[in-house]
Amino acid sequence: MARNAWFETVAEAQRRAKKRLPSSVYGALVAGSEKGLTIDDNLAAFGELGFAPHVAGHQAERDLSTTVMGIPISLPVIISPTGVQAVHPDGEVAVARAAANRGTIMGLSSFASKSVEDVGAANPNLFFQMYWSGTREAMLQRMDRARAAGAKGLIATLDWSFSNGRDWGSPTIPEKMSLKTMLSFAPNVLPHPQWLWDFAKAGRIPDLTAPNLTPPGGEAPTFFGAYYEWMQTPPPSWEDVEWLRREWGGPFMLKGVTRVDDARRAVDAGVTAISVSNHGGNNLDGTPASIRVLQSVVEVVNDQIEIVLDGGIRRGSDVAKALALGARAVMIGRAYLWGLAANGQAGVENVLDLMRGGLDSAVLGLGHSSVHELSPEDLYIPPTFARTLGAPVPVKFP
Ligand SMILES: Cc1cc2nc3c(=O)[nH]c(=O)nc-3n(C[C@H](O)[C@H](O)[C@H](O)COP(=O)(O)O)c2cc1C
């Protein structure tokens, strides 16, 4: 009898992903940087928050729906953009379909392995993510293409500072995938026949190019070519953020905010939303868990722009905690990658169902009829939990 492909927690999906994926692919998803302080804190911090449930007076009907940047979603969980290379042959298209089936938004990385056109066809509620990379002309062309493919929002991820050595070692990723490179990775790949079989069935080898960064009339750059362009691009100023927002001309999310003064500047730059995020602990190690800084950011700017929380979400109760601390919704990264690796599109749907179920249990136990009623009073917050980064008011230079 076939094993039940359904999994009951994200932790189980991760165990299956570890078994199924070659160690280099699994290692690229686990990632983290340097000593792993931030990625560990992203997860540990949720464990420090407790619930304050009621014993009776619960609500029979509970509404989990909300909106993010004007788009109605059936649960306050959206897909964070990840460069999903080589996890599954259907890659981001499978993730987008799963998100559409579960009534939520797909965030597509500009480093993704599938084209924005294919992903937009799979889920019309699409946000396209860009780094500050390449010339302004190239950025304008990429935005035009995403807009034409139906993207309804732009996510600008600006927190990356190219610090990604790992004490436990980084996986080797080839420049380009060919059958020859796959064979040279044989010791890594052969113990994972199911992963190889998935690609063989689909008649494809893992794609290590970035098709959404293709210059007009040119070829898609390799992942490393795209990374090199990005590293060579002088980092953006706040005026550049404003320029990007203006040129996009629609709903605009700034991803990677952790400081209260940056949050204020984001408001001044006219963004629609900020994602309180430390890039899932993949970036500047030692940055506190994003959930620890959430409340300080909410206090400073919540009435002016939308705030979503990104980083460390592994279960529905984590979603409830983030909402109780003031987030409008959360973004998930590794949670859906584990689902995708474990069981393709159905695995991502499984993860979104777990998020929904866990969130609903928390809303029920806390005596609410809507996610909008969640508040800090629903939680036990240890006195040492929160962090405030940056000056509470923007520094005014003469
Ligand atoms: C394998 C991997 C690739 C990622 N690629 C991108 C990317 O291309 N663009 C981006 O904005 N963030 C990227 N991120 C960060 C995620 O969008 C998100 O911030 C992070 O995964 C959230 O933390 P979580 O994994 O604990 O949910 C990536 C994360 C991972 C794990």
The ligand as a Gaussian input file, in Angstrom:
#p B3LYP/6-31G(d) Opt

LIG

0 1
 C       16.264000      28.858000      -0.110000
 C       15.838000      30.271000       0.110000
 C       15.872000      31.175000      -0.941000
 C       15.456000      32.504000      -0.750000
 N       15.446000      33.353000      -1.815000
 C       14.946000      34.589000      -1.659000
 C       14.788000      35.450000      -2.776000
 O       15.139000      35.103000      -3.904000
 N       14.244000      36.678000      -2.558000
 C       13.839000      37.097000      -1.311000
 O       13.341000      38.212000      -1.161000
 N       13.979000      36.307000      -0.248000
 C       14.494000      35.062000      -0.391000
 N       14.570000      34.233000       0.687000
 C       14.036000      34.686000       1.988000
 C       12.544000      34.356000       2.076000
 O       11.788000      35.179000       1.216000
 C       12.008000      34.599000       3.476000
 O       12.375000      35.880000       3.901000
 C       12.493000      33.561000       4.510000
 O       12.536000      32.266000       3.960000
 C       11.557000      33.605000       5.706000
 O       11.990000      32.777000       6.723000
 P       11.426000      31.297000       6.917000
 O       12.122000      30.459000       5.893000
 O       11.809000      30.969000       8.307000
 O        9.931000      31.343000       6.704000
 C       15.011000      32.919000       0.526000
 C       14.968000      31.999000       1.579000
 C       15.376000      30.692000       1.393000
 C       15.294000      29.728000       2.541000

